[in-house]
Amino acid sequence: MPLIGYARVSTEDQTPLPQVQALKAAGCAFVLEEQASGGDRARPVLARLLDEMRKGDTLVVVRIDRLARSLSHLLEVIERLEAKGAFFRSIEDPIDTASPQGKFTLQVLGAAAEFERALIRERTKAGLASARTRGRIGGNPGLRAKDPVALRKIRLARHDGYMERLANTATEWVPYVRRLRPEMAWEDVLRIVNAPLPENRRWTQPRLLRATRAYVREGFLPATVMTRAARRPTDDRLPAIVAAIKGADASITLQAICERLEAMRERTPRGRTKWQPSSVKMLLGQAEKLGMI
């Protein structure tokens, strides 16, 4: 079971060497290093690492705060690993999701996070009720008066918040949209994007379209991705889908592609639900002949 280490420091003045030594002593064959703030969820090295984790791999850190500074971020990362059949271990904390004790600790942390959110909701409700009894009305006075400046500030804040949320998920969908559109229909792009994601994080087509339009407006994606897809010959569709999966991850195995296609509920050329590596290999050969790879 491969152990992959992740070491993070916040500033250039700090050295990751002690973390690297501890991770290698724990048996990590590879250690990735990153200099970034712990509060920044959009860390490129961490994002790439999570994308490349495979079934049976274990992500190892020296301490939890090297991976995440908030409980919600920690649980989000572990959820992504579990969706891939991978595990998480912290050397100095009692968390190892490959063990029953570690899973129990994780469940306790999840319950604590939900309890904290419930307390915040209750405090907010109580504060609003108390303000109303004193004759105070919550909200922005400028908004109640429909002041144009206040309305514009709110729109900008909402836009910035939306773009920040998209940045946290960009690795899940941007590479596929950039690579597959407009040659492939949105329905197939959506299924390819959703295949490796847990059910509670899957995209809907309207949500994916809205995100793509936002990235096109900001110049992060070319406008051509929104043009209408040309009708593809029926016999080209499966090779195109397999080529898209392979193109997004050159190291992916034939068996992993089979699992991805089954998660997409894509039927084999013979109409079966169970895929075999030989069928994937044949389709990859067809895709290569058609110039898709």
MOBELUR-V944696 format. One record per residue. N is the residue number from 0. RES is the residue in one small letter. PSI is psi in whole degrees, 0 to 359 (999 if undefined). NEAR is the number of other C-alpha atoms within 8 Angstrom. Layout:
n=N res=RES psi=PSI near=NEAR
n=N res=RES psi=PSI near=NEAR
This chain:
n=0 res=m psi=106 near=5
n=1 res=p psi=134 near=8
n=2 res=l psi=125 near=12
n=3 res=i psi=121 near=13
n=4 res=g psi=151 near=15
n=5 res=y psi=121 near=14
n=6 res=a psi=132 near=14
n=7 res=r psi=138 near=11
n=8 res=v psi=155 near=13
n=9 res=s psi=327 near=9
n=10 res=t psi=165 near=8
n=11 res=e psi=337 near=7
n=12 res=d psi=338 near=4
n=13 res=q psi=153 near=7
n=14 res=t psi=136 near=7
n=15 res=p psi=2 near=10
n=16 res=l psi=314 near=6
n=17 res=p psi=321 near=7
n=18 res=q psi=317 near=9
n=19 res=v psi=316 near=11
n=20 res=q psi=318 near=8
n=21 res=a psi=321 near=9
n=22 res=l psi=319 near=14
n=23 res=k psi=323 near=12
n=24 res=a psi=333 near=7
n=25 res=a psi=357 near=7
n=26 res=g psi=11 near=7
n=27 res=c psi=125 near=13
n=28 res=a psi=327 near=9
n=29 res=f psi=144 near=8
n=30 res=v psi=123 near=12
n=31 res=l psi=136 near=9
n=32 res=e psi=146 near=9
n=33 res=e psi=141 near=10
n=34 res=q psi=106 near=9
n=35 res=a psi=160 near=10
n=36 res=s psi=142 near=8
n=37 res=g psi=336 near=11
n=38 res=g psi=351 near=7
n=39 res=d psi=113 near=7
n=40 res=r psi=337 near=8
n=41 res=a psi=63 near=7
n=42 res=r psi=122 near=8
n=43 res=p psi=320 near=6
n=44 res=v psi=315 near=9
n=45 res=l psi=318 near=9
n=46 res=a psi=316 near=10
n=47 res=r psi=320 near=8
n=48 res=l psi=314 near=8
n=49 res=l psi=325 near=10
n=50 res=d psi=326 near=7
n=51 res=e psi=353 near=6
n=52 res=m psi=141 near=10
n=53 res=r psi=169 near=8
n=54 res=k psi=129 near=7
n=55 res=g psi=345 near=9
n=56 res=d psi=157 near=13
n=57 res=t psi=124 near=12
n=58 res=l psi=126 near=12
n=59 res=v psi=134 near=14
n=60 res=v psi=160 near=14
n=61 res=v psi=313 near=12
n=62 res=r psi=156 near=10
n=63 res=i psi=322 near=11
n=64 res=d psi=348 near=7
n=65 res=r psi=338 near=13
n=66 res=l psi=313 near=11
n=67 res=a psi=146 near=12
n=68 res=r psi=354 near=11
n=69 res=s psi=151 near=7
n=70 res=l psi=323 near=9
n=71 res=s psi=320 near=7
n=72 res=h psi=319 near=10
n=73 res=l psi=312 near=12
n=74 res=l psi=326 near=9
n=75 res=e psi=316 near=8
n=76 res=v psi=314 near=9
n=77 res=i psi=325 near=10
n=78 res=e psi=320 near=8
n=79 res=r psi=321 near=11
n=80 res=l psi=316 near=13
n=81 res=e psi=326 near=9
n=82 res=a psi=335 near=10
n=83 res=k psi=1 near=10
n=84 res=g psi=20 near=10
n=85 res=a psi=171 near=14
n=86 res=f psi=169 near=14
n=87 res=f psi=140 near=13
n=88 res=r psi=137 near=11
n=89 res=s psi=126 near=13
n=90 res=i psi=316 near=11
n=91 res=e psi=1 near=6
n=92 res=d psi=154 near=7
n=93 res=p psi=56 near=8
n=94 res=i psi=120 near=13
n=95 res=d psi=100 near=12
n=96 res=t psi=356 near=12
n=97 res=a psi=350 near=8
n=98 res=s psi=153 near=7
n=99 res=p psi=321 near=7
n=100 res=q psi=318 near=9
n=101 res=g psi=320 near=12
n=102 res=k psi=321 near=12
n=103 res=f psi=316 near=8
n=104 res=t psi=319 near=10
n=105 res=l psi=319 near=10
n=106 res=q psi=321 near=8
n=107 res=v psi=318 near=8
n=108 res=l psi=319 near=9
n=109 res=g psi=318 near=9
n=110 res=a psi=321 near=8
n=111 res=a psi=321 near=8
n=112 res=a psi=318 near=10
n=113 res=e psi=322 near=8
n=114 res=f psi=319 near=8
n=115 res=e psi=317 near=8
n=116 res=r psi=321 near=8
n=117 res=a psi=320 near=8
n=118 res=l psi=318 near=8
n=119 res=i psi=317 near=8
n=120 res=r psi=316 near=8
n=121 res=e psi=319 near=8
n=122 res=r psi=323 near=8
n=123 res=t psi=314 near=8
n=124 res=k psi=317 near=8
n=125 res=a psi=320 near=8
n=126 res=g psi=318 near=8
n=127 res=l psi=319 near=9
n=128 res=a psi=318 near=8
n=129 res=s psi=320 near=8
n=130 res=a psi=322 near=11
n=131 res=r psi=323 near=10
n=132 res=t psi=337 near=7
n=133 res=r psi=8 near=6
n=134 res=g psi=11 near=6
n=135 res=r psi=141 near=7
n=136 res=i psi=128 near=6
n=137 res=g psi=165 near=7
n=138 res=g psi=179 near=6
n=139 res=n psi=123 near=6
n=140 res=p psi=325 near=6
n=141 res=g psi=323 near=9
n=142 res=l psi=320 near=10
n=143 res=r psi=327 near=8
n=144 res=a psi=359 near=6
n=145 res=k psi=43 near=8
n=146 res=d psi=127 near=9
n=147 res=p psi=321 near=6
n=148 res=v psi=316 near=6
n=149 res=a psi=319 near=10
n=150 res=l psi=320 near=11
n=151 res=r psi=320 near=8
n=152 res=k psi=319 near=8
n=153 res=i psi=317 near=8
n=154 res=r psi=317 near=8
n=155 res=l psi=319 near=8
n=156 res=a psi=318 near=8
n=157 res=r psi=319 near=8
n=158 res=h psi=314 near=8
n=159 res=d psi=319 near=8
n=160 res=g psi=319 near=8
n=161 res=y psi=315 near=8
n=162 res=m psi=325 near=9
n=163 res=e psi=319 near=8
n=164 res=r psi=322 near=8
n=165 res=l psi=321 near=9
n=166 res=a psi=326 near=8
n=167 res=n psi=341 near=9
n=168 res=t psi=4 near=8
n=169 res=a psi=323 near=8
n=170 res=t psi=342 near=9
n=171 res=e psi=330 near=7
n=172 res=w psi=330 near=9
n=173 res=v psi=314 near=9
n=174 res=p psi=323 near=9
n=175 res=y psi=315 near=13
n=176 res=v psi=317 near=11
n=177 res=r psi=320 near=10
n=178 res=r psi=325 near=7
n=179 res=l psi=337 near=10
n=180 res=r psi=143 near=15
n=181 res=p psi=12 near=12
n=182 res=e psi=329 near=7
n=183 res=m psi=144 near=12
n=184 res=a psi=152 near=9
n=185 res=w psi=324 near=8
n=186 res=e psi=318 near=7
n=187 res=d psi=323 near=9
n=188 res=v psi=316 near=13
n=189 res=l psi=317 near=12
n=190 res=r psi=325 near=9
n=191 res=i psi=319 near=12
n=192 res=v psi=317 near=12
n=193 res=n psi=337 near=11
n=194 res=a psi=315 near=10
n=195 res=p psi=359 near=10
n=196 res=l psi=147 near=10
n=197 res=p psi=156 near=9
n=198 res=e psi=323 near=5
n=199 res=n psi=357 near=4
n=200 res=r psi=12 near=6
n=201 res=r psi=152 near=8
n=202 res=w psi=150 near=9
n=203 res=t psi=161 near=7
n=204 res=q psi=316 near=9
n=205 res=p psi=321 near=6
n=206 res=r psi=319 near=8
n=207 res=l psi=321 near=10
n=208 res=l psi=318 near=8
n=209 res=r psi=317 near=8
n=210 res=a psi=318 near=9
n=211 res=t psi=316 near=12
n=212 res=r psi=319 near=9
n=213 res=a psi=318 near=9
n=214 res=y psi=329 near=10
n=215 res=v psi=315 near=11
n=216 res=r psi=323 near=7
n=217 res=e psi=356 near=7
n=218 res=g psi=10 near=7
n=219 res=f psi=338 near=7
n=220 res=l psi=148 near=10
n=221 res=p psi=150 near=8
n=222 res=a psi=339 near=7
n=223 res=t psi=338 near=7
n=224 res=v psi=340 near=10
n=225 res=m psi=356 near=9
n=226 res=t psi=161 near=7
n=227 res=r psi=135 near=5
n=228 res=a psi=137 near=9
n=229 res=a psi=151 near=7
n=230 res=r psi=125 near=4
n=231 res=r psi=137 near=7
n=232 res=p psi=142 near=6
n=233 res=t psi=321 near=5
n=234 res=d psi=352 near=6
n=235 res=d psi=347 near=9
n=236 res=r psi=309 near=9
n=237 res=l psi=315 near=9
n=238 res=p psi=324 near=12
n=239 res=a psi=320 near=11
n=240 res=i psi=315 near=10
n=241 res=v psi=320 near=13
n=242 res=a psi=324 near=12
n=243 res=a psi=318 near=11
n=244 res=i psi=316 near=10
n=245 res=k psi=321 near=11
n=246 res=g psi=330 near=8
n=247 res=a psi=339 near=8
n=248 res=d psi=95 near=7
n=249 res=a psi=337 near=6
n=250 res=s psi=359 near=5
n=251 res=i psi=141 near=8
n=252 res=t psi=164 near=6
n=253 res=l psi=320 near=9
n=254 res=q psi=321 near=8
n=255 res=a psi=323 near=8
n=256 res=i psi=320 near=13
n=257 res=c psi=312 near=12
n=258 res=e psi=321 near=9
n=259 res=r psi=318 near=10
n=260 res=l psi=322 near=12
n=261 res=e psi=324 near=12
n=262 res=a psi=330 near=9
n=263 res=m psi=353 near=10
n=264 res=r psi=36 near=7
n=265 res=e psi=133 near=8
n=266 res=r psi=152 near=12
n=267 res=t psi=168 near=10
n=268 res=p psi=337 near=6
n=269 res=r psi=7 near=5
n=270 res=g psi=12 near=6
n=271 res=r psi=162 near=8
n=272 res=t psi=338 near=9
n=273 res=k psi=123 near=7
n=274 res=w psi=149 near=13
n=275 res=q psi=147 near=8
n=276 res=p psi=327 near=9
n=277 res=s psi=323 near=6
n=278 res=s psi=319 near=9
n=279 res=v psi=317 near=13
n=280 res=k psi=319 near=9
n=281 res=m psi=316 near=8
n=282 res=l psi=325 near=11
n=283 res=l psi=322 near=11
n=284 res=g psi=319 near=8
n=285 res=q psi=319 near=9
n=286 res=a psi=323 near=15
n=287 res=e psi=318 near=9
n=288 res=k psi=327 near=7
n=289 res=l psi=0 near=6
n=290 res=g psi=21 near=6
n=291 res=m psi=343 near=8
n=292 res=i psi=999 near=6
